[in-house]
Amino acid sequence: MVRAALPVLLLAMTLPPVPSPVAQVSQPAPSQAGGESGQPLDQRSGEESVLASVYVQLALSNQTWPLAISRTLTRPLASASSFPRTLTGLSLTTECNVHADGQSYCACLSGYQWNTSVCSHHRPCQTTHNRRPCGCLVFGSTEAGYCQLLPPVPGRLSPNSWVQTPGTTLNLTLVKSRETTNLNWFLRPAGSPTPILLQPGTHVSLASNPGQAVLSIFNVSHRWAGEYLCCFEARGFRWELSQVVEVPLQATDVARLPDQLSISCATCPGFQLTCCIPSTHLAYTASWSPGEGSKASSASAPGSQCFVLAVQRCPAVDTTYTCELQSPGLAPLRVPISVTVIQDGDTTCPGDSSAIAWNVTKAGHVAQAPCPANRTGVVKRTCGPDGIWEPVYSSCTDAELLALHHRARLLWAGQGQPTVEVPQILARLSEQVTAVSSPSDLLALLGTISFLARVVVDARIQLTRRALQGLLKTTDKILDMDTDSLWAPAQAQKPSVGSALLLAVETLACHLRPRGQPFSFSSRNVRLQTQLLGPAFPADYRASFSTQPPLQARIPRRSLAPLRHNGTNVSVTSLLLQKLDHLLPSNYGQGLGNSLYATPGLVLSISVMAGGQAFNQGEVIMDFGNTASTPHCVFWDHSLFQGKGGWSDEGCQVQMAHASPTTQCICRHLTAFSILMSQNTVPENPTLELLSQVGLGASILALLVCLGVYRLVWRVVVQNKVAYLRHMALLNMVLCLLAADTCFLGAPLLPPGPQSPLCLAAAFLCHFLYLATFFWMLAQALMLAHQLLFVFRQLSKCRVLSLMVVLGYMCPIGFAGAALGLYLPRGQYLGEGACWLNGKGGALYTFVGPVLAIVGVNGLVLTMAVLKLLRPSLSEGPPVEQRHALLGVTKALLILTPVFGLTWGLGLATLLEKVSIVPHYIFTILNTTQGVFILLFGCLMDKKIREALLQRFSRTPPPKSTISLATYETYIPEHSKGRSEDAR
């Protein structure tokens, strides 16, 4: 054996057991790396003799190794007693080559290995994973060492099957005979020179106990085939046990081009069929049937092997060709490719060579073409039933982007080292983002980012500044991509792709390692601010962004206080993404209804990390600037709509600032926030606001006048039971409406929000008082209905009054109290920025429901009264009586409509009308001035009241009255009397 460099041999000499009182052996050339080298061998008197190994170093010149060293050598050893010793055996352990730089590359010979202590202090001769056995190490010019004899293997590796069926679970078990440490599993796939570390993931499970260690791979596929390595340390050495596991291919693993073919033999007598398989340890061969008149061949490409059939003669009829893949010991895999022959008279799509060459294709069939170079997939085009080509569909994906996507998915499954590979993939994505030219490219890119986010969470790794900056640059370019040509087709294939991007980016952004903070990043579409708060942060957390509209966020110190324990640092990340809200699906949670909303073009995500854990609870206050219409504070809830995500307003509310026109959102959790502006909501109208305030003021003044009138004439107008009950109901209605209008008019002066007790009290009082007003209206209507239906049945005054009080006050307090107790704990009681009920939840229904029901009942009673006035019909009486009846009906409508609150029925028009503002004006004018109408038609049009006022102020006796259109006790009987006289 000849060596180019200066060789060094380390010899192992075995001495027989000889009884000797003292024996000392030393090595000629002392060494520090071998552990036992240079140490004397002592055999003390009285002790049993044992086998001893003495290591010597032989430095030889550049020549053939002397054959004599393999013979038994006899050499006297120096000792105190001068007893001779004989060298009975000699073995070569280590071979070192000294390079020009003075370093020695020392390799162990068969049966020997460097121990773990030496391995940990020297680098290997070749780059490999750091858990492999040490067979060759590099020593300095002043260092030396020797390999040691390997003991028996301290374990065995047993798989449940070396050929694994796809979809099943692979179990590899290391049965230990000695204690092991630093145990790791690796997989070397086919064609990969470097083993891949296996760690717990979606497909990998690791278990270990003192007797065995088990590796489980769930749902195996061809991507999990290869050589499995179990590396561990035991008895002072590193060990590596291996087992090759094969996973047969499935039909879905075979790429066919085309998978179906429609051909015209007249224009194309020959064609080519291809089936490709991924690289695997199994050796596959292919055979085609039918194969007559055809030529088969194969071609290899990086990561795949293709089998080609060139059909030189077109078949006369439709034929199914089969690519049969065979591997020794496995069942054959058959993949069919159907070929349809176009016959005379068939409807076809003509050949087209505009961008891609499309052959003549039969109607209803799909033509296929390969992707351009460096792209993976297929291009398809369907020939419609009428012989017209449909749009081209392409699944072609950039090969580099697809490779990164596969690598990220396998990393999440359990193949690889996340701490090393995640930053590498993020860096490569920032370079490959410019290669996105199709929806498939975009989906592959977004899928890669989503997989990386899951890996970061599962592996609990932290990113460097450089890795995070690469992610943010990639995200900025993604948000700038064309919506029509890229985003819209991608969303058609996967509607939740925008939601997945938001979740991935905000997940990765909050995993910046603490020593990389504070950190800020700013681009056109992405802005990031991170801040590390110490254990004793003194003030609120604040972040501001110069956007349009400007955005500010604040987390009160009290919300972060629970995280201040054990000296934990708190990391707060504020991420602003522009344009992303337009890429999210238009899904709205239960509180937002089915309306269409517009967004301001930005999404703010706030994340808090403490001790490596995400903190999701806490109050955050956001200022979104001045908005064009009434906003809704919302957050993106990824759990809505079966995981597709949607906007939700749960736990968020609007607080309008008094000192500025800005919109503040207060939310009690941390996530991705934005605001929604309803496209169907009538924008704030100063004219409507003015009409409402003027109307309420006039109504309050009119109701005060009405009370003054009753104070003057009360004893005169309530002289009988029916009049007393009617005016008592009207008086209570006036009192409730006066208090309700006053409370509603003053509510905007109070600070809004559930934290304001005055605002909460004002909303409750308005709710109760307006409901009480309507229930007293219902009491009047029911009393009139009783008079119309039961003319001769009298009621007890005390009983009726008691029932009216229960109906007028107890029912409203029940509805108002139930709404307060049910919706206030949920944060759905108060509306956004107002001291009134929440219009998006069930709280408002506890007001609208009873009001609409009362309006409906009162409308029926009014209809009964009008029909009563019209009998006998107008056509049966003289013209004078007809005019009298019409006048009575008109007066009754004028009197009873405001008293019964029927104008509130126009509220339905304001809810159903989406465009015109006219119903809003009518509703505002009629209902804010309801007190004026009650004064005019419910009070002053009553003849008894007018007569009492005239009598009080003029001191003259009033004229006798035989009819009162406004007084129930005289109104109905007089008309009945008139009809009886006509009957005579």
Secondary structure, 3 states (H helix, E strand, C coil): CCCCCEEEEEEEEEECCCCCCCCCCCCCCCCCCCCCCCCCCCCCCCCCCCCEEEEEEEECCCCCCCHHHHCCCCCCCCCCCCCCCCCCEEEEEEEEEECCCCCEEEEECCCEECCHHHHCCCCECCCCCCCCCCCEEEECCCCCCCCEECCCCCEEEEECCCECCCCCCEEEEEEECCCCEEEEEEEECCCCCCCEEECCCCCEEEEEECCEEEEEECCCCHHHCEEEEEEEEECCEEEEEEEEEECCCCHHHCEEECCEEEECCCCCCCEEEEEEEECCCCCCEEEEECCCCEEEEEEEECCEEEEEEEECCCCCCCEEEEEEEECCCCCCEEEEEEEEECCCCCCEECCECCCCCECCEECCCEEEEECCCCEECEEEEEECCCCCEEEEEECCEEHHHHHHHHHHHHHHHCECCHHHHHHHHHHHHHHHHHHCCCHHHHHHHHHHHHHHHHHHHHHCCCECHHHHHHHHHHHHHHHCCCHHHHHHHHHHHCCCHHHHHHHHHHHHHCCECHHHCCEEEECCCEEEEEEEECCCCCCCEEEEECCCCCEEEEECHHHHHHHCCCCCCEEEEEEEEECHHHHCCCCECHHHCCCCEECCCEEEEEEEEECCEEECEEEEEEEEEECCCCEEEEEEECCCCCCCCEEECCCEEEEECCCCCEEEEEEEECCEEEEEEECCCCCCCHHHHHHHHHHHHHHHHHHHHHHHHHHHHHHHHCCCHHHHHHHHHHHHHHHHHHHHHHHHHHHHHCCCCCCCHHHHHHHHHHHHHHHHHHHHHHHHHHHHHHHHHCCCCCCCHHHHHHHHHHHHHHHHHHHHHHHHHHHCCCCCCECCCCCCECCCCCCCHHHHHHHHHHHHHHHHHHHHHHHHHCCCCHHHCCHHHHHHHHHHHHHHHHHHHHHCCHHHHHHHHHHHCCCCCHHHHHHHHHHHCHHHHHHHHHHHCCHHHHHHHHHHHHCCCCCCCCCCCCCHHHHHHHHHHHHHHHHC
